[in-house]
Amino acid sequence: MTNLILFGPPGSGKGTQAAKMIEKYGLVHISTGDLFRYEMGNDTPLGQQAKAYMAKGELVPDSVTIGMLKNKVESHPDSKGFIFDGFPRTINQAQALDALLAEKNASINALIALQVDDEEIVQRIKKRGATSGRPDDNDETIIRNRIQVYKNETTPVFDYYDRQGKSHSINGIGGIDEIFGLITQVIDSI
């Protein structure tokens, strides 16, 4: 089983690369944003809990997010592995993910971080904003804040897995296939 964490700031190409990884390796893509939308949209018990916290303006506790993640992993018992996108964002979440996978006699094989400089990200997101309909894709202040939040949240997680010899940085600037080639080199070497 191959389990990967895909990291990258907003606009780094994670979605594009995840689609190619799914096609080549047959992995299940788990996006925490998609999980939240599914659980809340289907009014599941975990979705109801998440809504209650969000309605009060509070962060959804890790225990709820991990519960959603566990449900998704368990709904794919025959999977060749998973791509975790947008999770973990903290050391506590990384440790919880490790514990969840250990229950399945599995572990994270690699964390792959797409490295894209801030100015390139701003330009990509503003370009995307022309068609995405998302107001946050058109406001440079918000874009730069999202980049900073990403850096603050994910750097400790990158370091956590780096101490285990599992973190890999990939140049996220270039052609889609060129970047995917770098990603496959990492995956094929684990």
C-alpha positions as a Markdown table, in Angstrom:
| # | Residue | x | y | z |
|---|---|---|---|---|
| 1 | Met | 0.0 | 0.0 | 0.0 |
| 2 | Thr | 1.3 | 3.4 | -1.0 |
| 3 | Asn | 0.3 | 6.3 | 1.2 |
| 4 | Leu | 1.3 | 9.8 | 0.2 |
| 5 | Ile | 0.8 | 13.3 | 1.5 |
| 6 | Leu | 0.6 | 15.9 | -1.2 |
| 7 | Phe | 1.7 | 19.4 | 0.0 |
| 8 | Gly | 1.8 | 22.7 | -1.8 |
| 9 | Pro | 0.6 | 26.2 | -1.4 |
| 10 | Pro | -2.7 | 27.3 | -3.0 |
| 11 | Gly | -2.2 | 27.4 | -6.8 |
| 12 | Ser | 0.8 | 25.1 | -6.8 |
| 13 | Gly | -0.9 | 22.5 | -9.0 |
| 14 | Lys | -1.8 | 19.9 | -6.4 |
| 15 | Gly | -5.2 | 19.1 | -8.0 |
| 16 | Thr | -3.6 | 18.7 | -11.4 |
| 17 | Gln | -0.9 | 16.4 | -10.1 |
| 18 | Ala | -3.2 | 14.4 | -7.8 |
| 19 | Ala | -5.3 | 13.6 | -10.9 |
| 20 | Lys | -2.3 | 12.2 | -12.7 |
| 21 | Met | -1.2 | 10.3 | -9.6 |
| 22 | Ile | -4.6 | 8.7 | -9.3 |
| 23 | Glu | -4.5 | 7.6 | -13.0 |
| 24 | Lys | -1.0 | 6.2 | -12.9 |
| 25 | Tyr | -1.0 | 4.5 | -9.5 |
| 26 | Gly | -4.6 | 3.8 | -8.8 |
| 27 | Leu | -4.6 | 5.6 | -5.5 |
| 28 | Val | -7.6 | 7.1 | -3.7 |
| 29 | His | -7.4 | 10.9 | -3.4 |
| 30 | Ile | -8.6 | 12.3 | 0.0 |
| 31 | Ser | -9.1 | 16.0 | 0.2 |
| 32 | Thr | -10.2 | 17.3 | 3.6 |
| 33 | Gly | -12.3 | 20.0 | 1.9 |
| 34 | Asp | -14.1 | 17.3 | 0.0 |
| 35 | Leu | -14.6 | 15.2 | 3.1 |
| 36 | Phe | -16.1 | 18.1 | 5.0 |
| 37 | Arg | -18.5 | 18.9 | 2.1 |
| 38 | Tyr | -19.5 | 15.3 | 1.9 |
| 39 | Glu | -20.1 | 14.7 | 5.6 |
| 40 | Met | -21.9 | 18.0 | 6.1 |
| 41 | Gly | -23.9 | 17.7 | 2.8 |
| 42 | Asn | -25.1 | 14.2 | 3.8 |
| 43 | Asp | -25.8 | 15.4 | 7.3 |
| 44 | Thr | -23.8 | 12.6 | 8.9 |
| 45 | Pro | -23.1 | 12.6 | 12.6 |
| 46 | Leu | -19.6 | 13.9 | 12.0 |
| 47 | Gly | -20.9 | 16.4 | 9.6 |
| 48 | Gln | -23.4 | 17.6 | 12.2 |
| 49 | Gln | -20.6 | 18.0 | 14.7 |
| 50 | Ala | -18.5 | 19.9 | 12.2 |
| 51 | Lys | -21.4 | 22.3 | 11.4 |
| 52 | Ala | -22.0 | 22.9 | 15.1 |
| 53 | Tyr | -18.4 | 24.0 | 15.6 |
| 54 | Met | -18.3 | 26.1 | 12.5 |
| 55 | Ala | -21.6 | 27.8 | 13.3 |
| 56 | Lys | -20.0 | 29.1 | 16.5 |
| 57 | Gly | -17.0 | 30.3 | 14.5 |
| 58 | Glu | -14.7 | 27.6 | 16.1 |
| 59 | Leu | -12.2 | 25.3 | 14.4 |
| 60 | Val | -13.4 | 21.8 | 13.9 |
| 61 | Pro | -11.5 | 19.6 | 16.4 |
| 62 | Asp | -8.9 | 17.1 | 15.1 |
| 63 | Ser | -11.0 | 14.3 | 16.5 |
| 64 | Val | -13.9 | 15.1 | 14.1 |
| 65 | Thr | -11.6 | 15.5 | 11.1 |
| 66 | Ile | -9.8 | 12.2 | 11.9 |
| 67 | Gly | -13.2 | 10.5 | 12.2 |
| 68 | Met | -14.1 | 11.7 | 8.7 |
| 69 | Leu | -10.7 | 10.6 | 7.4 |
| 70 | Lys | -11.1 | 7.2 | 9.1 |
| 71 | Asn | -14.5 | 6.7 | 7.5 |
| 72 | Lys | -13.1 | 7.5 | 4.0 |
| 73 | Val | -10.1 | 5.2 | 4.4 |
| 74 | Glu | -12.3 | 2.3 | 5.7 |
| 75 | Ser | -14.7 | 2.8 | 2.7 |
| 76 | His | -11.9 | 1.8 | 0.4 |
| 77 | Pro | -10.6 | -1.5 | 2.0 |
| 78 | Asp | -9.1 | -2.7 | -1.3 |
| 79 | Ser | -7.3 | 0.5 | -2.2 |
| 80 | Lys | -3.7 | 0.4 | -3.4 |
| 81 | Gly | -3.1 | 3.4 | -1.2 |
| 82 | Phe | -4.1 | 7.0 | -0.6 |
| 83 | Ile | -3.1 | 10.6 | -1.5 |
| 84 | Phe | -3.8 | 12.8 | 1.5 |
| 85 | Asp | -4.4 | 16.4 | 0.3 |
| 86 | Gly | -4.8 | 19.2 | 2.8 |
| 87 | Phe | -4.1 | 16.9 | 5.7 |
| 88 | Pro | -2.3 | 16.8 | 8.0 |
| 89 | Arg | -1.7 | 20.5 | 8.8 |
| 90 | Thr | -0.3 | 20.1 | 12.3 |
| 91 | Ile | 2.0 | 17.8 | 14.1 |
| 92 | Asn | -1.0 | 16.5 | 16.2 |
| 93 | Gln | -2.8 | 15.7 | 13.0 |
| 94 | Ala | 0.3 | 14.0 | 11.5 |
| 95 | Gln | 0.6 | 11.8 | 14.6 |
| 96 | Ala | -3.2 | 11.0 | 14.5 |
| 97 | Leu | -2.8 | 10.0 | 10.8 |
| 98 | Asp | 0.2 | 7.8 | 11.6 |
| 99 | Ala | -1.9 | 6.1 | 14.3 |
| 100 | Leu | -4.8 | 5.6 | 12.0 |
| 101 | Leu | -2.6 | 4.0 | 9.3 |
| 102 | Ala | -0.8 | 1.9 | 11.9 |
| 103 | Glu | -4.2 | 0.3 | 12.8 |
| 104 | Lys | -4.2 | -0.9 | 9.2 |
| 105 | Asn | -0.5 | -2.0 | 9.3 |
| 106 | Ala | 0.4 | 0.8 | 7.0 |
| 107 | Ser | 2.2 | 4.1 | 7.2 |
| 108 | Ile | 3.0 | 7.3 | 5.2 |
| 109 | Asn | 5.5 | 6.4 | 2.5 |
| 110 | Ala | 6.3 | 9.9 | 1.4 |
| 111 | Leu | 5.4 | 13.5 | 1.8 |
| 112 | Ile | 5.7 | 15.3 | -1.6 |
| 113 | Ala | 5.8 | 19.1 | -1.4 |
| 114 | Leu | 5.4 | 21.2 | -4.6 |
| 115 | Gln | 7.6 | 24.2 | -4.2 |
| 116 | Val | 6.5 | 27.4 | -6.0 |
| 117 | Asp | 7.7 | 30.9 | -5.3 |
| 118 | Asp | 5.1 | 33.4 | -3.9 |
| 119 | Glu | 5.0 | 35.6 | -6.9 |
| 120 | Glu | 4.3 | 32.7 | -9.3 |
| 121 | Ile | 1.5 | 31.5 | -6.9 |
| 122 | Val | -0.1 | 35.0 | -6.9 |
| 123 | Gln | -0.1 | 35.2 | -10.7 |
| 124 | Arg | -1.5 | 31.6 | -11.0 |
| 125 | Ile | -4.3 | 32.2 | -8.6 |
| 126 | Lys | -5.2 | 35.6 | -10.1 |
| 127 | Lys | -5.3 | 34.0 | -13.5 |
| 128 | Arg | -7.5 | 31.2 | -12.0 |
| 129 | Gly | -9.7 | 33.9 | -10.4 |
| 130 | Ala | -10.7 | 35.1 | -13.8 |
| 131 | Thr | -12.7 | 32.0 | -14.3 |
| 132 | Ser | -13.1 | 30.4 | -10.8 |
| 133 | Gly | -15.8 | 32.7 | -9.5 |
| 134 | Arg | -14.1 | 32.7 | -6.1 |
| 135 | Pro | -13.6 | 36.2 | -4.8 |
| 136 | Asp | -10.6 | 35.1 | -2.7 |
| 137 | Asp | -8.9 | 34.2 | -6.0 |
| 138 | Asn | -9.0 | 37.9 | -7.1 |
| 139 | Asp | -7.7 | 39.6 | -3.9 |
| 140 | Glu | -3.9 | 39.7 | -3.7 |
| 141 | Thr | -4.0 | 40.5 | 0.0 |
| 142 | Ile | -6.1 | 37.3 | 0.7 |
| 143 | Ile | -3.9 | 35.3 | -1.7 |
| 144 | Arg | -0.7 | 36.3 | 0.1 |
| 145 | Asn | -2.4 | 35.6 | 3.5 |
| 146 | Arg | -3.3 | 32.1 | 2.3 |
| 147 | Ile | 0.3 | 31.5 | 1.2 |
| 148 | Gln | 1.6 | 32.6 | 4.7 |
| 149 | Val | -0.9 | 30.4 | 6.5 |
| 150 | Tyr | 0.1 | 27.5 | 4.4 |
| 151 | Lys | 3.8 | 28.1 | 5.2 |
| 152 | Asn | 3.1 | 28.5 | 8.9 |
| 153 | Glu | 1.0 | 25.4 | 9.1 |
| 154 | Thr | 2.8 | 23.0 | 6.9 |
| 155 | Thr | 6.5 | 23.7 | 7.6 |
| 156 | Pro | 6.4 | 21.8 | 11.0 |
| 157 | Val | 4.6 | 18.8 | 9.3 |
| 158 | Phe | 7.2 | 18.8 | 6.5 |
| 159 | Asp | 10.0 | 18.7 | 9.2 |
| 160 | Tyr | 8.2 | 16.0 | 11.2 |
| 161 | Tyr | 8.2 | 13.6 | 8.2 |
| 162 | Asp | 11.7 | 14.8 | 7.1 |
| 163 | Arg | 13.1 | 13.5 | 10.4 |
| 164 | Gln | 11.7 | 10.2 | 9.3 |
| 165 | Gly | 13.4 | 10.5 | 5.9 |
| 166 | Lys | 10.0 | 10.7 | 4.1 |
| 167 | Ser | 9.8 | 14.4 | 3.0 |
| 168 | His | 10.6 | 15.4 | -0.6 |
| 169 | Ser | 10.6 | 18.8 | -2.2 |
| 170 | Ile | 9.6 | 19.0 | -5.9 |
| 171 | Asn | 10.0 | 22.0 | -8.1 |
| 172 | Gly | 6.4 | 23.0 | -8.9 |
| 173 | Ile | 7.4 | 25.4 | -11.7 |
| 174 | Gly | 7.5 | 24.0 | -15.2 |
| 175 | Gly | 5.3 | 21.9 | -17.5 |
| 176 | Ile | 2.7 | 19.6 | -16.0 |
| 177 | Asp | 4.3 | 16.5 | -17.4 |
| 178 | Glu | 7.8 | 17.6 | -16.3 |
| 179 | Ile | 6.6 | 18.1 | -12.7 |
| 180 | Phe | 4.8 | 14.8 | -12.8 |
| 181 | Gly | 8.0 | 13.1 | -13.9 |
| 182 | Leu | 9.7 | 14.4 | -10.8 |
| 183 | Ile | 6.8 | 13.2 | -8.6 |
| 184 | Thr | 7.0 | 9.7 | -10.2 |
| 185 | Gln | 10.7 | 9.5 | -9.5 |
| 186 | Val | 10.0 | 10.0 | -5.8 |
| 187 | Ile | 7.0 | 7.5 | -5.8 |
| 188 | Asp | 8.9 | 4.9 | -7.8 |
| 189 | Ser | 11.9 | 5.1 | -5.4 |
| 190 | Ile | 9.9 | 4.3 | -2.2 |
